[in-house]
Amino acid sequence: MIFQALKKSTTSAPRLLQSSGKLTTRQNGHFHTAVAVSLSRAGVAPSPSFSFATDRAVTKIHRHMGVAANAFSTVAGGNYNNMPHSYGVRASNGGVATFSRLPEGNPSTMAFLGLRNKSSGAAFRVQCDEDEIDPVASLESGKNGARLDAVGGGGRSVHEAWMVNLGRGDDEWLTGPRGREWFTGKAPEACPGVDKDGVIRSLPLPNLSKVTRQSAKDYFDNSWTLFETLFAGLKGEEPFYRPPVHGLRHPQIFYYGHTPCLYINKLRVAGVLSKPVNAYFESIFEVGVDEMLWDDMHKNDMVWPTVREVHEYRKDVYDTVVEAIMTHPSLDDNGGSKPVVVNQDHPMWALFMGFEHERIHLETSSVLFAETPIELVQRPQNWPPLHPSVNLNLPGKKTLPVESVDYPSNTMLPVKGRSVHLGKPLDFPSYGWDNEYGERTVEVPNFLASEHMITNGEFWHFVADGGYRNKDYWCDDGWAWRTHRNMKWPFFWTAAGPQGSHEYMLRSIFEEMPMQWDWPCNVTYYESKAYCRWKTMKDGSPCSKPYRVLTEAEHHVIRHQEHNLDAARASVLADKVMTTSGEEFPYEATGAANLNMAYSSHSPVDHFQASQTGHRDVVGNAPWNGHISTLLLSSYIISVYDDFSTPCFDGKHSMIVGGSFMSTGDEASVFARFHFRPHFLQFSGFRLVASDEDAPATHLFPGSFSGQAAARNEEESSQHMPINSNVYESDDLLSMYLGLHFPLSGSKEGVQPIMDHGASTPIHGLRFPQRVAELLCSLKPTKSNNRALDIGCAVGGSSYELAKSFDHVEAFDFSGNFIAAAKRIQAGEQLSFNIPIEGNISEKVSVIQEPGVDSAVMSKVNFFQGDACSLSDYAENRHDFGTFDGVILSNLLCRLPDPLACLNAMPRIVNTGGVVVMVTPFTWLEEFTPKSKWLGGFHDPVSGEPMWSKDRLKQIMERHGFEKIHEEQMPLVIREHRRKYQYIISEATGWRKL
């Protein structure tokens, strides 16, 4: 195969290689990328003879002042630079590759989806492993080779696929202090939020009841420049592309492009902007990562755009957003004399969403900085200073911290319980995320809470006492995480002595410093729980129940009474972030805190004044990492960002509240509440709580963290899988559903949707999603608004078929993987997936749409992640959800945890004369639906007569005002591999609303 020649060229300097072989369509996309990267490594553009013919490819890469490459493939002939896709290589700046759009078939698309399929670098490796010719044995010396030798530190091999992004001439301008050219907006020294010493910090959170164009632009400039000042702390190109050590988040280049991308995409959704700035970038930088599985070591090892290309993109986005702020009629303020009210219905709500989204990533990216090897970061100019308690010139005490000397004593203080009313009013004049709204009242019993957060000094005793070695202190998943990561002490501690000496230094964002024993200890939820159990076993609890972490309601009880939830609901000024900048926060008369980037580090836990309950650092410094996240009653989904919180209310996310030193804007608000997986590493800590009552926390799901690991014992998983867990997030199922929804896929590669075995081949079972949509159209629903709804749309095949007949289609699915794939296809990406053939042999094929599905048809569909059991909430709270002339539920009803909740919403969402098509095999399983929620499939407990689901469905639909107008048996086939298929006969019924 031709990829032998490119196998090492993606991670080393080019050397003399020669190979030839058959180039299949499947390999075509890899080939384009690999050749382009090889050329860019050598620092030259392709020669005019770099052309493409058909069927066979021969690559020759020669050393001698550059590279000349001649290749032939299935793409139509012609000069490479004149190919129809805008993808090329240029020689400027030492050989910078240009990736305006990746070629068709390139599997890096899958990496951008957040799916766990192989991305480009991994695909290169696998493809090369199949080759028969020996790989290149050594690295070249010279410019790029020497650079790659240098990046092999930190235990990483120079052959790691992410290094395909290095050596493209994008390094020198990224080393050392950044000049003015780095900042695509305002430079820090000229930006709102800068102090007299040139230090930039956060402005107060905007009051949306009085927005002017200038106030919006000032906050935008402050957000934008803070983010770029942080990224001025990456030294060279390597830290932009090096994946974090845990491998669970994107490399920093993604976040550098992600925040501007969201501005454009959300302003387009809101109707403020009519077109993209860079459609390709706004596709690849759209989807972030919630690290669902702590041992899923999937890497984002694809070929990314260069830093300079993303830098240019940021310039264009900045100009576009500024123009929108200064000219869009919705912000017309009569020259500042008539401020505008911006609420959830205002189109510029999406603008302020972009501000707060950027500030979330300002904090989370700063954590990734602290996880980056110290030699790859540098303190930026204009960045806030460390807290004055730090003296980097003193050696500091490395071991044996002493209570009341190196860190303060931590007394358990009694707190009188009370009712806590959670929730942000809809009319509160600041931006809020969907999970802040709604309401819930929690009765909080009396409890004890430690005066301070647990310090590094206190936690040292847990470490030295073998806390990380004793399984008895850990929950099962916490112990599995600890052993998987081989954790022996908190992540931001660094060993400063021999093994067992328990001598440590402390890592901050940009520095490694002497251990600060009186600072809060940064730990995950797993570690905080282990400490609580150790503390209980070692010292005993002062109450009848063991030590535990704080709950959300208890947190609000110990907040300063002048700045708690009740006070903020009574007066906007009580939410301190609405009035206080980062420069001012440490000096407030009440509510002084290490918040809004007052400093760029933690501070001693006893530095700031206590609240009325005697507790310090209730806000700022480090947020508490607490109990399972909950959805507030009457909460609603913000349509512009409908998947922000919904996937996280699954019983597997913990709550983090209170704000860290890096929290700004809405994150620093009294109403802020965020959700993270229990292994999530953040600038977060905890304080001890003890009580005689159960923890006052109400959960919508069982609060179990079981099943966090990607690799689980199959039998154990099947026994403990919670009813509401989502089992549709695996890559195998994604591939299976892509094959089901797009049966023409594989025709280019010669892979049949079902093996032909003569007249009995059940080809009538193909195109199932399309046949469901066609059935709806054939039943001729009355057209009121010509809108359709596809519930459980999977990857979108049925949605596009509906869009041929309807003006607009809303389509949602519970699976994030499915929706991500559907959106990538809709964005024009050439998606590829694996079709199992036999055993471990599979074939990668490209998605092919049905005839008649073009970009105009696809643009009619709005995909989002949602829950079919929440239809009533969508109808009530999402102003853009609306009603529909046609609705389909395809093989979904018997997979819902509460099918009746879905059916009960039908009268509200279906127009008179509209038609609902339900297709289901009535395969009831308790792992999906509690038996008490089954429509049928059981015997009447009194008469013993069988209860059939179709009869119960008829009763429900007729009660809701629907008439049954159609019934048929609809077969489908789902491919498992070339010789094995599922053959299912679903009952398809049509219901017209009277």
N, C-alpha and C positions, 0 to 999 in steps of 0.2 A: 504493500500500500504506500501511497505517496506520503502519508503522514509520518513515516519513519524519519524523513528528512527534516520535518518540522518539529519533531518531538522535543528536542532539547533547545531548538532555536527560540522557543517561547520563554525560556528561562535562562538563556545564556547568550553570549555573543555568537553571531553566525560563524560557522566553519564550513570547510569544503564538504558538501554532501551531494550525493546523487542517488536518486531512486526513482522508480517508476511503477505504475500499477493502475489498475482500473479504478476510476473515480466514480463512485456511485452518487446518485442524487442526495442520499442521506449524508454523505461526507462533504458535499459541496460547500455548505455554509462554514464548516470548520476550516476547510481549505482556504477560503478567502481570508478569514481572520488570521490564520497562522502565517500565510505568506505576507500579508500586510505587516504583521508584527515583526516578522523576520527582517523585512526591508527597513522598517523604522528603526530596528536595533542597529542596523549598519549605518544609519544616518543619511540615506539617499532615497530619492524617489524612484519609482519603477521606471525602467527603460521603456522606450516606445514599443519595444518588441514584447512587452508584458501583455500578452493577449490571451484570449480564451477561445478554444475551438470546442470540439465535442468528444465525449465518450472516454478519452484517455488523457492523462495528465502526466507531464514530466517536469520535475522541478530541479533546477541546478542552481545552487547558491555558491558563488565564487568569492574568495577573499582577494582583494587587491584594490585598494582605494574605493571600495564600495561593493555593491551587490548588483548582479544582473539576473533577473529571474524570468524564465519563460515557462508558462504553464498553460495547460489546456484542460477544459472542463465542459460540463454540460451547459454552461451559460453561453449565450450567443456570442460570437466572436467580436473583437474590437478592442481598442485600447482600454486598459483597466480604468484610467481616469475618466473615460467617457461612458462607463457602464451606467445603466439606468438608475441604480441606487446611488445615493450621494455618500459614498464611502470610499475613501482614498488614503494616500500616504503622501506626506510632504517632507521635504528635507530641511526646512527652516529650523533654527534653534537646535541644531544637532540631531535632527531626525525625529520630528514629532508626528505621530500617527494621527490622522483625522478620522473621527468616527461620528459623522453626522447622523448616520443611520446604519445599523448593522445589516449585513446581507441576509437575504432570505435563508431560512434554515439554520441560522446560528442559534445554538441552544442556550446562549447566554440570556436569551429572553426568559428562560425558565428561572434563572437565578433571580431576575428582577421581580418575579412574581412572589418571592418569598416561599416558593415551593422547594421541596427537598429533592428535586431532580438534579441531574448533573449540569453544572454551569460550564462555560466554555473551557476553562482550564481543566476541570475534571474530565470533560469530554475528550480533550486532547490526550490526557494521560491514558484513559481507557482505550482510546482508539490506537494509541501507540503501543500499548501493552499487547494488542492483538497482532502487531506487525512481526515479521520474521527477521528483519534486518537489525543488527545490533545498533543500539542508540549511540549518540555522540558521547564519547567517554569523558571528555574534560571540558572545562570552561576555557574560553579564550582569555588571554590577557588583554591589555589595551583598555580603551576608555570604558566601554560598557562592562566588559568582563571584570575589570578591577572593581567597579562599583558593585557588581553582584557578589563578588567575593566578600565585600565589606558588609553586605546585608544579611549574611548568613548567621549572625549572632543570635543570642536569645534562644538557642536550642532549635532554630529553624533551619531546615535544609534549603540550599540554594535552588533545589528543584521544585519548591512549592509553587503551585500554579498561579497564586496571586501575583508572583513576581513578573508575570508577563507584562504587567503595567509599568515596570521600572525601566530606566535607561532610555526614555524617549526625549531626552534633552530638556526635561522640565524640572531640573533640580536646583541649579545655581541661584535662580531668582527667588527660591523658596528658603534659602539658607540665610540666617542672620536677621537682624531687625528689618521689618517690612517698611518700605517707603510709601509715599502717598499713592503710588500706582497700585498698591495692593487693595486699597479701599475702593470698592465700586460705587459707594455712596459718599457720605460725608466722612472725612478723616476724623479720628477721635478728638483731636484738639479743637475742631470746629463744630463738634456735634452737640446737640442738646444733651444735657446730663454730665458735661465735663466740668470739673471744678477748677479752681485757680491754679492748681498744680498740674493740670493737664490729665488728671485721672478721670476716666469715664465710668459712671455708674448708672443704675437704672433710674428713670423718671418714675413718678407716681403712676398708678393705674388710671387710665383716662376715665373721666366721668362722662358717660354716654348721653346724659341729659343735656349736655351743652358742648357739642362737638363743632369745632370750626375746621376749615381746611388746614389752617396752620397748625392747630393742636394735633390733628391726625398725622400730619407730615412730621412734626417734631417727634411724636412717639414712634412712628415708623423709622425715622432716621436713628433714633436711640436704639431700637431693637436690632436694626440691620447692622449698625456699626459695632454694637456690643458683640454680635455673633462673629463678625469678621475680625474683630480684635482678638477674640478667643482663638480663631483659626490661624492668626498670625503666630500662634505658639507652636505650630507644627514645623519642625526643622527638616527641610528637604521634602522630596516627594514621597519617600518611603512611608512615613506615618499616615499619608492620605490613603494608602492602599493596603497596608498591613492589617489583616483582620485582628480583632481583639483576641486576647489569649484564650478566652473561653469559646470563641467562635460562634457566639450566639447573636451577634448583631452585625450589621453591615460595616464595612470599613468607612473611614471618615469621609472619603470622597463622596459617598452617598449622601451624607448629612449636609455636606457643603452644597450639594445641588438640590437636596430635598426641601429645604425651607423656602427657597425662591419658587420652586415648582408648585408648592401648595398654594402660594399666593395666586398664581395664575389659574390653576385648576379650580379653586374655590370661587374666585371672582368670575370665572366663566360660568360655573354652575349657578351663581347668583344673578347672572345676566349683566354684570358690570362690564365684562370684556366679551368680545364676540369671537376672538380667534386666539390660537396659542401663540406663544413667543417662539418656542421650539417644540414641536409636537413630539419628537422622539424623546427629548430630555424629559418632557412632562409626562411621558409614559414610564420611562425607566426609573425616574426619581420619585415616583408617586407613592409606592407602597413601602412602609417601614416594617419593623420587626417587633413583634411581641414574643420574647423568647419563651415559647410555650414549654419546651423540653430542655432540661439543663444538660442532658448528655447527647443531644443531637448536634454533632459537631460538623454540620453542613457549613461549608465555607462559601463566601461570595467571591469566587475565584475567577470571575469573568474578566473580559477586556473592558475596562471602564474608559470613559473619556479622559483626556488629560486634564490636569489641574487648570492649565491655561484656558482650555475650552470651556470648562465650567465657570471659570472666572469671567470670561466674555459673556457667557449666558447670564451670570448674575448682573452684569452691567445692563443688559437689555431688560431684564426683569425689573431692576431698580427704576429705570427710566419709565417703564410701562406703568408701574404702580404709582409713581409720583404723578404721572400725567392723569391717572384715574382719580387720584386724590384731589388734584387741583382743578379738574375740569368736569368731573361727573356731576350731572345736575342734582343727584340725590344729596350732595353735600353743599349745595348752594347756600351760603351763609351771609349773603349780601356784604361781602368784604369783611366778614368777621363780626358784624353788628347783630346778626340774627343766628345764633348757634342752632345746630340741628340736633334732634333727638334720634339716636340710633338704637333700635331695638331688634328683636329676633325677626321681625317682618321687614326690616329695612335692608336693602341690597348691600349696604356697606357693613352689615354684620359680618359678612365674609371677610372683609378687610381686617376687622379687629380680631377675627378668628386667626388670620394669618399672623398678626402680631403675637398673640398668645401661644400659638403653635411654635413660632420661632423661639419664644422664651422657654418653652418646655425643652426644646432641643439645645438651647444654650446650657441648660443644667445637665441634661443627660449626656451631651457630648463632652462636657467638662469632666464627667466621671470617666468616659472613655480616654480622655487625656491622661487622667491619673493612672489608668491601666496600661498606658503606652510606655515602652522602655524609656528611661530617663534621658538617654542620650539623643532621643528623637524629639524632644520638646524643649522649648525655650520660653522664658517669661516675656510676654509682649510688652512693649512700651505702652503706656497709658492704662495698663491693667490695674485694678485696685490692689492695694498692698496686702500682705499678710497681716493678721492681727498683731498688734504691738507686743503681745506676750511672747512672740517668737523672736529668738535671737539666733540667727543662723551661724553666728561666729562662735557660739559657745558649744562645747561638746555635748552637754546634756547628760542626764542619767539614763543609762541604757537598761538597767535591770533593777530588780528588787524595789519597786515603788512602795513608799510608805504612806499609809493613810494619814491625813491631816498635815502631811509634810509635802508630798508630791502631788496629792490630789485631795479634794475635800471629803470629809465624812458625808455619807449619804443617808440622811435620816428618813424613815418612813413616816410621812405626815398623814394624819387623819383628814378625810374629806367627807363632808356631809352630802348625802345623795339628794337628788332632786330630779324633776322632769326636765328633759332636754328636747327642745323642738328643733329638729334638723331640717335644713332645706333653705334654698335661696329664693326670695320672691321673684316672680317673673319680671316685675317692673323695677328691680334693683338696677341702678344705672351703671353697671359695669359688665364687661363681657363675661360669660360663664359657659362652662362645658355642660353637656346635657345631664350628666349625673349629679350636678349641683342642684338642679331644680326639683320641684316636687316637695313632699314633706313626709316626715315620720317623727312621731313622738316616742321617746325611749325613757322609761323609768329607770333611773340610776340609783341603786342602793348605796349605803355608806361603804366607803372603801379606804384603803391606805395606798398612797403612791409616794415613791421616792422623791425627795426634794430635787435632785438633779437627774439628768440622764446618766446612764452607766458610763463611767469614764474609761479611758485606756488603762488607767491604773487599776481600777476594780477588775476589769476584764483580764488583765495580765494574770491575776491570781487564778482565774478559771483556766487559762492556757497553761500556766505552770503546774497546775494540779492535774494535768492530763485530760482536760475537758474535751480536747479534740481526739483523744484516743479511746475514750470510754463510751461505748455504744449506749449505755444505760441513760445517758443524758439526752439522747436524740430521738426524735420521731423516726419512723422507718424511712420515709423519703428523705428526711434531713440527713440521716446517716448515709444513705445511698449517695446523696449529693456530695457529702463530705469526703467519702472514700473515692468517689469518681474523680473529684478535683484534687484529692490528696491534700486537703486543707489541714494545716497544723496550727495556724494562727490567723487573725483577720487579714483580709487581702491587702489592705493598705499598710500593714506592718511589713518591714523588710528585716531579715535576719542581719544582726550586726556582730555576731559571735559564733562560736562553734555550736554544732547541734547539741541541744540540751542545755545550753547556757541561758536561754531565754533572754537574750539581749537583742533589742530591736531599735530600728530607726522608724521614721514615719514618712510615708509618701503623701504629698499634696498634689495639686494639679500640675505644678511645674517644678517642684523642688522635692528633694529628699532631705529631711531635717531631723534633728534630735527628737526623740520621742517626747511628745507633749502629753504627759500623764493626766493632766486635768482637762483635756479636751474630751468631748463625747466620742465613744468608740463606734466607728462605722462597721456595721454588721448587716447580714441578711436576716430575714425573719427566722430562718432555720437556726441561725446562731443565737439569736435572742431567746428563742424557745429553749435551746439547750442550756443557756446560762440560767434561765429561770429554774429549770429542773435541777441543775447542779446546786444552785443557791438553796433550794428547798431541801435537798438531800443533805447538804453540808451544814446549814445553820437552822433549818426548820423554818416554817412560815409563821408569821405573827398572827395568822388567822386560821380558820379551820380548813381552808382550801389553799393549795400551793401557790407559790408566786406565778405570775403570768404577766403578759404585756398589756398595755393600756388599750382600751377600746375607743372608738370614735366618740361616743357619747361622753365617756369619762374625760377625754381630752378637752371637750368643750366645758365641762364643769370646772376644770382648774385653770382655764384661760382667765386673763385679767377681765374683771367684770365691766370695765369701761370699753373693752374691745372684743367682747364675745359675740355670739350670734344674736342674742336678744338686743344688745346695744346697737349692733350694725343694722338690724331690721328697723330699729327706731330712728337711727340717724346714719346717713351715708358716711359722715365724718368719723364714725366709730371704727370703720374698717380702715385701719391705719395706712394701708398701702394706697388708699385713694388720695391721700394727702401728703405722703412722706416719701422723699427720694432716698436712694441708697446712701447718699452723703449725710442725710439728716437722721437716719434711723437710730444710730447709736446714741443720739443725744436727746431723744424725745423725753418729755417730762414723765409721761406714762407710755408704756408700750415700747420702750427702748429694746432693740433686738439686733442681732446679727442677721440682717435680712436685706433683700433688694440689692445685694452685692456691696454692702457697706465695706466688707473685707473680702479677700479672695481665699479665705481659709476659715476653719472653725475658730472658736474662741473658748477660753476656760468656762466651764459650766457654771461657775459662780460669779461671772463677770457682770452680768446684768441683773437688775432688780427682780424681785420675785413678784408673782401675782398675789391677789388677796389670800389665796389658799396656801401661800408660802412656797410655791413651786417656781423654779427658774427654767429659762429656756423652753417655756411652753410653746413659743413660736420662734422660728429662726434657729440658727446654728446648725441643728440637724433635726429633721422631722422624725417623728416616731414611726416605727414600722410595726403596724398593729394587726388587728383581727381581719377576718375575711371581709372583702368588699361587699357592699349591699347596694341595691337600687332603692332609691327613695320612692315611697308611694306617690302615685300620680306623676311620676317622672316621665319625661317625654324625650323623643329623639329629635335633634336638630337636623333638618333635612339637608343642609349644606354639607354636613359631616355626619352622616347617619350611622357610620360604623366606628365612631370614636370609642364609645363605652360598651355598646351592646355585647361584644364578644367576651367581655371581662367579667360579667356577672354569672360566673359558672361554678362558684364554690372553690376555685383554685387560684384566685388572686387575693393578695392581702391589701390592706388599706394603708396608705401613707399620707399623713396629714401634718401640717404645722409649718412646713417650709424650712429649707436649709439656707446656709449663707449664700448659695447660688440661686435661690428661688426669687423670682421677680414677677411683677405683674399679677395676673390672676393666681399664679402658684403661691403668692404670698398673701392672698386674701383669706379672710376668716371663713369664707364659704368653700374654699378649695378642698377637693378630695380626689385623690388619685389612686389608681390600682396597679399593682405589680405582682408578678409571680414571686413566690417565697424565696427563690434563689436569686432574685434581682439584686444587683449590687448598685447601691446609690449612696449619696452622702446622707445616710439615715442611721439613726440609733434607736434607743429604747430606754424606758424607765420601768422600774419594777412596780407591780401592783399586787395587792393581796386583799382578799375580802372573804366574808363568810357566805356570800351569795354567788350565784353563777354570774359569769360575765354578761353585762347588759349589751348584747349584740344580737340583732335579728338578721337572719340570713334568708335569702330567697332560695338557696340551694344548700345541700348538706355541706358543712364547712370542712370537708376532708381534702387534704392535699395528696391523697393517694393517687398513683398513676402519673406523677410528674415526669418520671424517667421515660426516655424513648425506648430503651431496651427493658422489657418486662417479661417475667415468666408468663407464658401464654395462659396457662391454667389459672394462675393467680389473678391475672387481669380479667379473665372471663367471670371469675367468681365475685370480683369486687367492683366491676364496672358500674358506676352510678347511673341511675335511670336517665338523667338529663345530660350525660356526657355526649359529646359530638364525635361520632366514629367516622365521619366522612372527611377527615383531614389527612388521609394518607396519600402518597403519590401513586400507589398502585390503583387506588380507587379513582383518582383524578384521571389517570390514563384510560381506565376502563370507561369512564363516563365521556371522555373526549371521543373515544371510539364509538360509543353509543349515539352521541349527539351529532357526530359528523362522520357518517359511514363511508363517505367518499374518500376520507383520509386513508392514505396508503396506496391509492391508485397510481400515483407517480412512482412509488417504490415497488409496485407489483405485489402488494400485500392485500389480499382479498378480505372484505368485511366478514365473510363466512366462507369456509372451505366448500368449494363446489363438489358435491357428491351425487350429482345427477338430478333426476326429476324430484327427488324428495328433499332437496336442499330448501330449508325454510326461509327463503329470501323474503317471504311475506312478513317476517318478523323484524325486518330492518326498518329504518327511518321511523322508529317509534315516536320520538319527540315531535317530529314533523307531522305524523299522522294524528297525534292528539290535537295539535294546533289546527290542522285541516278539518278535523271533526267539528271543532268549535265554529269555524267559519261556515261550514256546511249547514249548521243549524240556524243560520241567518238571525243572529241577535239584532234587535232593534238598535239602530245607531243614534244615540243621543249625543255623546261627545266623542265617539270613535276611539275610545281608550280601552286597552286590555291589560289584564294583570296575569302574570305568570308566577304562581306560588310554588316554590321549590324548583326554580328554573335550572338548577345545576349549572352547566357551562354554557347554556344559552341557545342550543339548537332550536328548541320550541319557541323561544322568544323571537328569534329572527323570522321564523315562519309566520308568527302572529303579525310581525311588523310589515309583512307584505300586504296585509289587509286592514290594519289599524293605523291611525295617525300617530299613536303613542303607545308604548308598552312599558309598564313598570314590571320589573323582574327582580325577584330576590331569592336567596337561598341561605340556609343556616351555615353552610360551609364557606369559610373564608378562602380556602384553596379554590373552590369552584368559582366564586365570584371574582377572585383575582385573575383566574384564567379567562373568564368571560370578558373582563375589562381589557385584558391585553389583546385578545382577538379583536375586540371592538376598536381598539386604538390602531389597528392595522399591523400589529406584530404577526410575523409568520411563526406561529406556535408549533412546536414539535413535541411528540410524546412517544413513549415506548409501547410497542405491542408485543406481548409475550408470544414466543413461537414454540419453544420446547425447552423445558428445564430452565437453565440460566440464559438461554439464547433469546434475544429480543431484537426487534427491528425498530429503529427510530423513524417515524413518519411525520409528515407535515399535515396540519389541519387544513382541510379543504371544505369550503362552504357549499351548501346546496345551490343549484342554479337559481338565479334571481335574487340572491342575497348579495347586495353590493353595499358600498359605503353609505349610500342614501338610506337604504333599509336599516342598516345597523345603527345609524344615528338616531333612529326613532326609539331606541331602547335605553332605559335607565336602569342599570344594574346596581343593586346594593345588597349588603349583608343584612339579613333580617330573620325574624322568627314568625312562622305561620301562626303560632299561638298568640301573637301580639297584634293581630290584625285590628282588633277593636281599638287598641291604643294608637295605632297608626292613623286610623280613621278619625279619631277624636283630636289628636294632638299634632299631627303633621298636616299643616295647611296645604301643602302641595301634593298630598297623597291622592285625595279626590275620590271619585267614583268611576265605575267601569261598565262598559257594555258587554264585555266578555271576560271570563275568569277561567283559568285552568289550574287544576291540582293533579299533577301527574305522578302516580305511584308514591304519594306522600302521606295520605290520610292515616295509614296504619303504621307510620313511623313517627307520629307526633306524640309528645308526652301528654297532650290534652287535645284530642281531635275536636271535641265539642266546642272548645274555645275558638277554634278556627271557623267551624260551621256557624257559630252564633254571630259571627261578624258579617256573614253574607248579606243579610238584609240592608245593612248600612252602606256597603260598598258597591252593590250591584244596582244599576239603573233599572227602572221599570222596562220590561221587555228584554232585558239583558239575559245572557245565558251563562251558566256555570257548567263546565265539563269536569267531572271527577273520574279519574281512572285509578283503580286500586285493585290489587290481588287479595286484599283483606288478610294479609299475612301478619297477624298480631303476635308480637313477642314482648315479653315483660322487660327485656333489656331496653326497649324503646318506649313502651307505653305501659303504665301500671294496669294490672288486670281490671281494676275498678273503672278505668277509663275506656276499655274496649267497647266498641259499639255492638259487637256480637262475637260469635265464636266460642260460646260457652252454653251450658245448660241452665235453664231456669231453675233456681234453687228450690222452688216450691213444686212446680209441675214436672220438672225433669225434661221438659221439651227443649229442643235445640233453639237457640236464639241466633238468628242470622243477621249479619251486619247490613245486608242490603235492605232488609225490612226496617231496621232501626234508622238507617240513613233516609229512607223514604218518609218515615214519620217526622224526622227532624226537619227535613227540607220543606215538607208540606206545611208544617207548623210555622215556618219562617216565610210562607207565602210563595213558594216555588212549585211549579208543576213539572213532573217528569215527562220529558218529550222524546227521550231516546235511550236505548240500551243496546249494547253490543258487547261481544267478547273480543278483546283486542290483544293479540299475541305480541310478544317481543322476544328478541334474543340478545343476550349480553355476552360478549366474548370474554372468556377467561384465558384461553390460549388457542392456538391454531386448531386444536382438535377437541376443545371442551367449551361448551356454551351453556348459559342458563336459558331455559325456555320457560317463559312466564305467560300465563293467560290472565290478564287483568280485566275487570269488569269496567266498561266505560259507560257512564250515564250522563245525560244532558238534562239540565234543569233551567226552565225559563221563569223569571220573576214576573208574577202577575201584577 
